[in-house]
Structures are given as structure tokens and as C-alpha cells.
Amino acid sequence: MALRVFQFVLWAAIALVALYLILCYFLFRLACRRFPENHNPFRKYNEEMIHLMDAYPELKAAGAEFYRTAVFQDAEITSFDGLRLHGRVVENPNAKGVVVACHGYRSNSTRDFLGGCPFYYDSGFTLLLIDQRACEQSEGKYVTFGVLESRDAVDWCKFAAEKYPDLPILLAGISMGATTVLMASPNVPPQVKAIAADCGFVSPWEMLTAVVHSAVNLPAGPILAGVNLWANLLAGFDLRTSATEALTRNNTPVLFAHGEKDALVPPEDVRKNHDACKAPSVLLSVPNANHGMSYCEDLGGYQAALREIFDKYVFGGADA
């Protein structure tokens, strides 16, 4: 009798563990796996995000006109793990610098930098708009929340430095792209004179913790532990990789921007990153801005902060 009870308990435990691992695998796939466009569960979310700039019609119209008239050249590099990564270049005949722009989670540069591209171009930058791995025309099976993307960003900066050897580089990112550039910061080439990071998070673990709490109001630790197991096994990255830790080794000046009404990435994250940054930094906090909308909400203040970074570090030739 005791043996049968033991066997029942053992098999029940094995079944629960198996169910837990299967659940975590499907959550990992949902969070990280690339989907074909016709079977993309994030399609509705992406379509809704496109319309966020409808509240800023003049800025949206100027960006759309820029994209309509700009001459785009394809660019390509090979990642450290053999992926073909795609980007687009808009060369400025009066260039004083190059901006390498990293978009956010499952997004693209057209959406995330629609408002900012005309300003960067008019400020004297050639634009290098990259497709993050597993997005748009870049290869890759998995989105890794900035972890492996940070190594790609370093390679894109090296590409820009080789292609435009006489021009300083600004490395810019928004949302997951901001975390990408912050994680890349200790390893960027010396031609990168400054970084602009808008609404970046501390780590994938902390960001997903906030998402789980918001969605189901349950403890996130047990769920993320299983998801992280699959992330390490299948995608080669760890959810606990920290942008905050990287910033303790960073020597490149940073502009941090974040909206105080951000419902996705806690505003506390930008303050943690700012406080950890070893290099000179500026913190721009926009009271009424939601996630990724600080530039649109406080156009004058944001552009003034960028010009300060340009003049002091990028075009001014100050040592980081």
C-alpha cells in the first residue's frame, strides 16, 4: 500500500513538473519566438501602436514626409552567431555625425523613429536605422530583450565607424532598443561619443516581472524561472542580464529619457540606470508621457536635451 502511494505521488510530481515546463516553454515562445506575420499574436498590438502618433499630427506628418522622400540604402552585417542583419542608411551630404538607431520590442525603425528622424537629419546626422535580430528583414529565431541585440549594436557601430571613419557616432535606442544600447555601452568603439536611451528597462527579468504582475497579479518568480531555463537552453541568453550592471562599466555619456506615466516599463528603472551610470549622464523625465512617447509629449525639452548632448559630446569633441 505504501509503495503504491509513493508511486502515485512520484508520478504526480513528475506530471506537475512536466506541465510546468511545458507551460513555461509556451510562455517563452510567446515572449521570444519570431512569428510569421499571418500568425503573429502581437499583430493587433503592433497595429494599435502605429496609431499612437495620431495625437501628434504635425510631428507624424513631418516624419511620414521624411520617410517618403528620403533615399534609403540597404546595409548588411553578419552577427557574432552568423545571422544576416539588415539596416537602412540615409546619407546626409552635410553630415557631422552618424546616428545608429535601435528600435524596440518586435517593432521597426519606421514606427519608433518616425518623429525623430527628421530632427536627427536636420541636426547633421547620417542615419543608420537597423532591424533588430528576428525583426523585419534581419534573420533570427528569437527576440532576446536587448541581451544578444546589444552585441549586434556594437557590431553596427563598428560598421558605421568603418564606413564613415571621420564622423562621430551617436547610439540611440527606444524601449527594448534603449536597453540594447545600455547593455552595449561598455563595449562600443571609441567613435561612439554619446548614447540616447529612451524608456529602457533594468533587465528582461524585471521588465517581465512588471508585465506578469500587471496581467495576472501573481508572483512572477516561479514563472520566469522556467521561462529563463528555456531562454538559456534554446536562445542562448539569460533574463537576468542587467543593463544597470553594464552601466557601472560604461564610459560613454548617456541621455536617459522616460515618461512618468509609462505603463509598461516602471519609471523607477530609468532612475536606477541613471544612478548606476559611471559616465556623465543627463536624466530627462517627462511627466505626462506614456511608454515611448516622451519625444512627442515634450518635443522642445527633448530636442534641447539632445542638442546639449550633441554640442557637448558628439560634435564638440569632448572626451567621454
Secondary structure as a PSIPRED ss2 file (coil, helix, strand):
# PSIPRED VFORMAT (PSIPRED V4.0)

   1 M C   1.000  0.000  0.000
   2 A H   0.000  1.000  0.000
   3 L H   0.000  1.000  0.000
   4 R H   0.000  1.000  0.000
   5 V H   0.000  1.000  0.000
   6 F H   0.000  1.000  0.000
   7 Q H   0.000  1.000  0.000
   8 F H   0.000  1.000  0.000
   9 V H   0.000  1.000  0.000
  10 L H   0.000  1.000  0.000
  11 W H   0.000  1.000  0.000
  12 A H   0.000  1.000  0.000
  13 A H   0.000  1.000  0.000
  14 I H   0.000  1.000  0.000
  15 A H   0.000  1.000  0.000
  16 L H   0.000  1.000  0.000
  17 V H   0.000  1.000  0.000
  18 A H   0.000  1.000  0.000
  19 L H   0.000  1.000  0.000
  20 Y H   0.000  1.000  0.000
  21 L H   0.000  1.000  0.000
  22 I H   0.000  1.000  0.000
  23 L H   0.000  1.000  0.000
  24 C H   0.000  1.000  0.000
  25 Y H   0.000  1.000  0.000
  26 F H   0.000  1.000  0.000
  27 L H   0.000  1.000  0.000
  28 F H   0.000  1.000  0.000
  29 R H   0.000  1.000  0.000
  30 L H   0.000  1.000  0.000
  31 A H   0.000  1.000  0.000
  32 C H   0.000  1.000  0.000
  33 R E   0.000  0.000  1.000
  34 R C   1.000  0.000  0.000
  35 F C   1.000  0.000  0.000
  36 P C   1.000  0.000  0.000
  37 E H   0.000  1.000  0.000
  38 N H   0.000  1.000  0.000
  39 H H   0.000  1.000  0.000
  40 N C   1.000  0.000  0.000
  41 P C   1.000  0.000  0.000
  42 F C   1.000  0.000  0.000
  43 R H   0.000  1.000  0.000
  44 K H   0.000  1.000  0.000
  45 Y H   0.000  1.000  0.000
  46 N H   0.000  1.000  0.000
  47 E H   0.000  1.000  0.000
  48 E H   0.000  1.000  0.000
  49 M H   0.000  1.000  0.000
  50 I H   0.000  1.000  0.000
  51 H H   0.000  1.000  0.000
  52 L H   0.000  1.000  0.000
  53 M H   0.000  1.000  0.000
  54 D H   0.000  1.000  0.000
  55 A H   0.000  1.000  0.000
  56 Y C   1.000  0.000  0.000
  57 P H   0.000  1.000  0.000
  58 E H   0.000  1.000  0.000
  59 L H   0.000  1.000  0.000
  60 K H   0.000  1.000  0.000
  61 A H   0.000  1.000  0.000
  62 A H   0.000  1.000  0.000
  63 G H   0.000  1.000  0.000
  64 A H   0.000  1.000  0.000
  65 E H   0.000  1.000  0.000
  66 F H   0.000  1.000  0.000
  67 Y H   0.000  1.000  0.000
  68 R H   0.000  1.000  0.000
  69 T H   0.000  1.000  0.000
  70 A C   1.000  0.000  0.000
  71 V C   1.000  0.000  0.000
  72 F C   1.000  0.000  0.000
  73 Q E   0.000  0.000  1.000
  74 D E   0.000  0.000  1.000
  75 A E   0.000  0.000  1.000
  76 E E   0.000  0.000  1.000
  77 I E   0.000  0.000  1.000
  78 T E   0.000  0.000  1.000
  79 S C   1.000  0.000  0.000
  80 F C   1.000  0.000  0.000
  81 D C   1.000  0.000  0.000
  82 G C   1.000  0.000  0.000
  83 L C   1.000  0.000  0.000
  84 R E   0.000  0.000  1.000
  85 L E   0.000  0.000  1.000
  86 H E   0.000  0.000  1.000
  87 G E   0.000  0.000  1.000
  88 R E   0.000  0.000  1.000
  89 V E   0.000  0.000  1.000
  90 V E   0.000  0.000  1.000
  91 E C   1.000  0.000  0.000
  92 N C   1.000  0.000  0.000
  93 P C   1.000  0.000  0.000
  94 N C   1.000  0.000  0.000
  95 A C   1.000  0.000  0.000
  96 K C   1.000  0.000  0.000
  97 G E   0.000  0.000  1.000
  98 V E   0.000  0.000  1.000
  99 V E   0.000  0.000  1.000
 100 V E   0.000  0.000  1.000
 101 A E   0.000  0.000  1.000
 102 C E   0.000  0.000  1.000
 103 H C   1.000  0.000  0.000
 104 G C   1.000  0.000  0.000
 105 Y C   1.000  0.000  0.000
 106 R C   1.000  0.000  0.000
 107 S C   1.000  0.000  0.000
 108 N C   1.000  0.000  0.000
 109 S H   0.000  1.000  0.000
 110 T H   0.000  1.000  0.000
 111 R H   0.000  1.000  0.000
 112 D H   0.000  1.000  0.000
 113 F C   1.000  0.000  0.000
 114 L C   1.000  0.000  0.000
 115 G C   1.000  0.000  0.000
 116 G C   1.000  0.000  0.000
 117 C H   0.000  1.000  0.000
 118 P H   0.000  1.000  0.000
 119 F H   0.000  1.000  0.000
 120 Y H   0.000  1.000  0.000
 121 Y H   0.000  1.000  0.000
 122 D H   0.000  1.000  0.000
 123 S C   1.000  0.000  0.000
 124 G C   1.000  0.000  0.000
 125 F E   0.000  0.000  1.000
 126 T E   0.000  0.000  1.000
 127 L E   0.000  0.000  1.000
 128 L E   0.000  0.000  1.000
 129 L E   0.000  0.000  1.000
 130 I E   0.000  0.000  1.000
 131 D C   1.000  0.000  0.000
 132 Q C   1.000  0.000  0.000
 133 R C   1.000  0.000  0.000
 134 A C   1.000  0.000  0.000
 135 C C   1.000  0.000  0.000
 136 E C   1.000  0.000  0.000
 137 Q C   1.000  0.000  0.000
 138 S C   1.000  0.000  0.000
 139 E C   1.000  0.000  0.000
 140 G C   1.000  0.000  0.000
 141 K C   1.000  0.000  0.000
 142 Y E   0.000  0.000  1.000
 143 V C   1.000  0.000  0.000
 144 T C   1.000  0.000  0.000
 145 F C   1.000  0.000  0.000
 146 G C   1.000  0.000  0.000
 147 V H   0.000  1.000  0.000
 148 L H   0.000  1.000  0.000
 149 E H   0.000  1.000  0.000
 150 S H   0.000  1.000  0.000
 151 R H   0.000  1.000  0.000
 152 D H   0.000  1.000  0.000
 153 A H   0.000  1.000  0.000
 154 V H   0.000  1.000  0.000
 155 D H   0.000  1.000  0.000
 156 W H   0.000  1.000  0.000
 157 C H   0.000  1.000  0.000
 158 K H   0.000  1.000  0.000
 159 F H   0.000  1.000  0.000
 160 A H   0.000  1.000  0.000
 161 A H   0.000  1.000  0.000
 162 E H   0.000  1.000  0.000
 163 K H   0.000  1.000  0.000
 164 Y C   1.000  0.000  0.000
 165 P C   1.000  0.000  0.000
 166 D C   1.000  0.000  0.000
 167 L C   1.000  0.000  0.000
 168 P C   1.000  0.000  0.000
 169 I E   0.000  0.000  1.000
 170 L E   0.000  0.000  1.000
 171 L E   0.000  0.000  1.000
 172 A E   0.000  0.000  1.000
 173 G E   0.000  0.000  1.000
 174 I E   0.000  0.000  1.000
 175 S C   1.000  0.000  0.000
 176 M H   0.000  1.000  0.000
 177 G H   0.000  1.000  0.000
 178 A H   0.000  1.000  0.000
 179 T H   0.000  1.000  0.000
 180 T H   0.000  1.000  0.000
 181 V H   0.000  1.000  0.000
 182 L H   0.000  1.000  0.000
 183 M H   0.000  1.000  0.000
 184 A H   0.000  1.000  0.000
 185 S H   0.000  1.000  0.000
 186 P H   0.000  1.000  0.000
 187 N H   0.000  1.000  0.000
 188 V C   1.000  0.000  0.000
 189 P C   1.000  0.000  0.000
 190 P C   1.000  0.000  0.000
 191 Q C   1.000  0.000  0.000
 192 V E   0.000  0.000  1.000
 193 K E   0.000  0.000  1.000
 194 A E   0.000  0.000  1.000
 195 I E   0.000  0.000  1.000
 196 A E   0.000  0.000  1.000
 197 A E   0.000  0.000  1.000
 198 D E   0.000  0.000  1.000
 199 C C   1.000  0.000  0.000
 200 G C   1.000  0.000  0.000
 201 F C   1.000  0.000  0.000
 202 V C   1.000  0.000  0.000
 203 S C   1.000  0.000  0.000
 204 P H   0.000  1.000  0.000
 205 W H   0.000  1.000  0.000
 206 E H   0.000  1.000  0.000
 207 M H   0.000  1.000  0.000
 208 L H   0.000  1.000  0.000
 209 T H   0.000  1.000  0.000
 210 A H   0.000  1.000  0.000
 211 V H   0.000  1.000  0.000
 212 V H   0.000  1.000  0.000
 213 H H   0.000  1.000  0.000
 214 S H   0.000  1.000  0.000
 215 A H   0.000  1.000  0.000
 216 V H   0.000  1.000  0.000
 217 N C   1.000  0.000  0.000
 218 L C   1.000  0.000  0.000
 219 P C   1.000  0.000  0.000
 220 A C   1.000  0.000  0.000
 221 G H   0.000  1.000  0.000
 222 P H   0.000  1.000  0.000
 223 I H   0.000  1.000  0.000
 224 L H   0.000  1.000  0.000
 225 A H   0.000  1.000  0.000
 226 G H   0.000  1.000  0.000
 227 V H   0.000  1.000  0.000
 228 N H   0.000  1.000  0.000
 229 L H   0.000  1.000  0.000
 230 W H   0.000  1.000  0.000
 231 A H   0.000  1.000  0.000
 232 N H   0.000  1.000  0.000
 233 L H   0.000  1.000  0.000
 234 L H   0.000  1.000  0.000
 235 A H   0.000  1.000  0.000
 236 G C   1.000  0.000  0.000
 237 F C   1.000  0.000  0.000
 238 D C   1.000  0.000  0.000
 239 L C   1.000  0.000  0.000
 240 R C   1.000  0.000  0.000
 241 T C   1.000  0.000  0.000
 242 S C   1.000  0.000  0.000
 243 A H   0.000  1.000  0.000
 244 T H   0.000  1.000  0.000
 245 E H   0.000  1.000  0.000
 246 A H   0.000  1.000  0.000
 247 L H   0.000  1.000  0.000
 248 T C   1.000  0.000  0.000
 249 R C   1.000  0.000  0.000
 250 N C   1.000  0.000  0.000
 251 N C   1.000  0.000  0.000
 252 T C   1.000  0.000  0.000
 253 P C   1.000  0.000  0.000
 254 V E   0.000  0.000  1.000
 255 L E   0.000  0.000  1.000
 256 F E   0.000  0.000  1.000
 257 A E   0.000  0.000  1.000
 258 H E   0.000  0.000  1.000
 259 G E   0.000  0.000  1.000
 260 E C   1.000  0.000  0.000
 261 K C   1.000  0.000  0.000
 262 D C   1.000  0.000  0.000
 263 A C   1.000  0.000  0.000
 264 L C   1.000  0.000  0.000
 265 V C   1.000  0.000  0.000
 266 P C   1.000  0.000  0.000
 267 P C   1.000  0.000  0.000
 268 E H   0.000  1.000  0.000
 269 D H   0.000  1.000  0.000
 270 V H   0.000  1.000  0.000
 271 R H   0.000  1.000  0.000
 272 K H   0.000  1.000  0.000
 273 N H   0.000  1.000  0.000
 274 H H   0.000  1.000  0.000
 275 D H   0.000  1.000  0.000
 276 A H   0.000  1.000  0.000
 277 C C   1.000  0.000  0.000
 278 K C   1.000  0.000  0.000
 279 A C   1.000  0.000  0.000
 280 P C   1.000  0.000  0.000
 281 S E   0.000  0.000  1.000
 282 V E   0.000  0.000  1.000
 283 L E   0.000  0.000  1.000
 284 L E   0.000  0.000  1.000
 285 S E   0.000  0.000  1.000
 286 V E   0.000  0.000  1.000
 287 P C   1.000  0.000  0.000
 288 N C   1.000  0.000  0.000
 289 A C   1.000  0.000  0.000
 290 N C   1.000  0.000  0.000
 291 H C   1.000  0.000  0.000
 292 G C   1.000  0.000  0.000
 293 M C   1.000  0.000  0.000
 294 S H   0.000  1.000  0.000
 295 Y H   0.000  1.000  0.000
 296 C H   0.000  1.000  0.000
 297 E H   0.000  1.000  0.000
 298 D C   1.000  0.000  0.000
 299 L H   0.000  1.000  0.000
 300 G H   0.000  1.000  0.000
 301 G H   0.000  1.000  0.000
 302 Y H   0.000  1.000  0.000
 303 Q H   0.000  1.000  0.000
 304 A H   0.000  1.000  0.000
 305 A H   0.000  1.000  0.000
 306 L H   0.000  1.000  0.000
 307 R H   0.000  1.000  0.000
 308 E H   0.000  1.000  0.000
 309 I H   0.000  1.000  0.000
 310 F H   0.000  1.000  0.000
 311 D H   0.000  1.000  0.000
 312 K H   0.000  1.000  0.000
 313 Y H   0.000  1.000  0.000
 314 V H   0.000  1.000  0.000
 315 F C   1.000  0.000  0.000
 316 G C   1.000  0.000  0.000
 317 G C   1.000  0.000  0.000
 318 A C   1.000  0.000  0.000
 319 D C   1.000  0.000  0.000
 320 A C   1.000  0.000  0.000
